[in-house]
Amino acid sequence: MWVPVRGAADRLNVSEDTIRRRLKASALNSRRESTPSGFRWLVELPDAIPAPPMQAPAPDSNHAPADAQAGEVTVLRELVEVLKGNVTTLTAELAARSRDVDQLTILLQRAQERQALTQPAGAGAQAGRRQRLQQRSWWRRLLGWA
């Protein structure tokens, strides 16, 4: 009986690569058959090799027992309720943090206004020069280079 490589692999319960290796090693007889789209290899197998048994289809989620689905639905509903509670808590925390940020922004603005009022004229220029000096590399400061 002549069968395609895939059929031989199924009947012998091996991979297609194994069939090809056996063909290359001349462990199996083969022939090339022309087809409209090219050619295909056929493998000669003894008639005594049975066809592969039909496998039962994998269990589908649509055919699962109703009890299992009901249990899953209950668990998922409980999870949704827990997540809703988490969202409510996190929303309240976010609102509190937003108020904190607003208050800190106002306090910072007030502190900057007070500092500007208490600073003598020209002190800003001296502070800028001091900052530029500190930004220079340590060896330039050590040697007094500009």
C-alpha positions as CSV (number, residue, x, y, z in Angstrom):
1,M,0.0,0.0,0.0
2,W,1.4,3.4,-1.0
3,V,0.6,6.3,1.3
4,P,1.9,9.9,1.5
5,V,4.7,10.8,4.0
6,R,2.2,12.3,6.5
7,G,0.0,9.1,6.4
8,A,3.1,6.9,6.8
9,A,4.1,8.9,9.9
10,D,0.7,8.6,11.4
11,R,0.5,4.8,10.7
12,L,4.0,4.2,12.1
13,N,3.4,6.6,15.0
14,V,6.6,8.7,14.2
15,S,7.3,12.1,12.9
16,E,7.5,13.1,9.2
17,D,11.2,13.8,9.7
18,T,11.8,10.3,10.9
19,I,10.0,8.9,7.8
20,R,12.3,11.1,5.6
21,R,15.4,9.9,7.4
22,R,14.3,6.3,6.9
23,L,13.7,7.0,3.2
24,K,17.2,8.6,2.9
25,A,18.7,5.5,4.6
26,S,16.7,3.2,2.2
27,A,14.9,1.6,5.2
28,L,11.6,2.3,3.4
29,N,10.6,2.1,-0.3
30,S,9.4,5.3,-1.9
31,R,8.3,6.8,-5.2
32,R,7.6,10.3,-6.5
33,E,4.2,11.0,-7.9
34,S,3.4,14.0,-10.1
35,T,0.6,16.3,-9.2
36,P,-0.8,19.4,-10.9
37,S,1.1,21.6,-8.3
38,G,4.4,19.6,-8.5
39,F,5.0,16.3,-7.0
40,R,4.7,14.3,-3.7
41,W,6.5,11.4,-2.2
42,L,4.6,8.2,-1.5
43,V,5.9,5.5,1.0
44,E,5.3,1.8,0.6
45,L,3.9,0.3,3.8
46,P,2.8,-3.3,4.4
47,D,-0.9,-3.8,4.5
48,A,-0.6,-5.4,8.0
49,I,0.0,-2.0,9.6
50,P,-3.3,-0.8,11.0
51,A,-4.6,2.7,10.5
52,P,-4.1,5.0,13.4
53,P,-7.0,4.9,15.9
54,M,-9.4,7.8,15.8
55,Q,-8.8,10.0,18.7
56,A,-11.6,11.3,20.8
57,P,-12.0,15.1,20.4
58,A,-10.6,17.2,23.1
59,P,-13.1,18.4,25.7
60,D,-14.6,21.7,24.6
61,S,-15.5,24.4,27.0
62,N,-18.9,24.6,25.4
63,H,-19.6,20.9,26.4
64,A,-18.2,21.2,30.0
65,P,-20.6,20.0,32.7
66,A,-23.0,22.7,33.9
67,D,-21.8,22.3,37.5
68,A,-18.3,23.2,36.5
69,Q,-19.5,26.2,34.6
70,A,-21.7,27.4,37.5
71,G,-18.8,27.1,39.9
72,E,-16.5,29.1,37.6
73,V,-19.2,31.8,37.3
74,T,-19.5,32.0,41.0
75,V,-15.8,32.4,41.5
76,L,-15.6,35.0,38.8
77,R,-18.4,37.0,40.3
78,E,-16.7,37.0,43.7
79,L,-13.5,38.2,42.0
80,V,-15.3,41.0,40.3
81,E,-16.7,42.2,43.6
82,V,-13.3,42.2,45.2
83,L,-11.8,44.1,42.3
84,K,-14.7,46.7,42.5
85,G,-13.8,47.2,46.1
86,N,-10.1,47.7,45.2
87,V,-11.1,50.3,42.6
88,T,-13.2,52.2,45.1
89,T,-10.4,52.2,47.7
90,L,-7.7,53.3,45.1
91,T,-10.0,56.0,43.8
92,A,-10.4,57.5,47.3
93,E,-6.6,57.3,47.9
94,L,-5.9,59.0,44.5
95,A,-8.3,61.9,45.4
96,A,-6.5,62.3,48.8
97,R,-3.1,62.4,47.2
98,S,-4.3,64.9,44.6
99,R,-5.5,67.2,47.5
100,D,-2.1,66.8,49.2
101,V,-0.3,67.8,46.0
102,D,-2.5,70.9,45.6
103,Q,-1.8,71.9,49.2
104,L,1.9,71.4,48.8
105,T,2.0,73.4,45.6
106,I,0.3,76.3,47.4
107,L,2.7,76.1,50.3
108,L,5.7,76.1,47.9
109,Q,4.5,79.1,46.1
110,R,4.0,81.0,49.3
111,A,7.5,80.1,50.5
112,Q,9.0,81.3,47.2
113,E,7.2,84.6,47.5
114,R,8.4,85.1,51.1
115,Q,12.0,84.3,50.0
116,A,11.8,86.7,47.2
117,L,10.6,89.5,49.5
118,T,13.2,88.8,52.2
119,Q,16.1,88.6,49.8
120,P,18.1,91.9,49.4
121,A,18.6,93.4,46.0
122,G,21.6,91.9,44.2
123,A,21.5,88.8,46.4
124,G,20.1,86.8,43.4
125,A,23.1,87.7,41.3
126,Q,25.6,86.6,44.0
127,A,23.7,83.3,44.5
128,G,23.8,82.7,40.7
129,R,27.6,83.3,40.7
130,R,28.1,81.0,43.7
131,Q,26.1,78.3,41.9
132,R,28.1,78.7,38.7
133,L,31.3,78.3,40.8
134,Q,30.0,75.1,42.4
135,Q,29.1,73.7,39.0
136,R,32.7,73.9,37.8
137,S,34.8,70.7,38.1
138,W,36.7,70.2,41.4
139,W,40.1,70.7,39.8
140,R,39.2,74.1,38.3
141,R,37.9,75.3,41.7
142,L,41.1,74.0,43.4
143,L,43.3,75.9,40.9
144,G,41.1,78.9,40.7
145,W,40.6,78.6,37.0
146,A,37.6,80.1,35.4
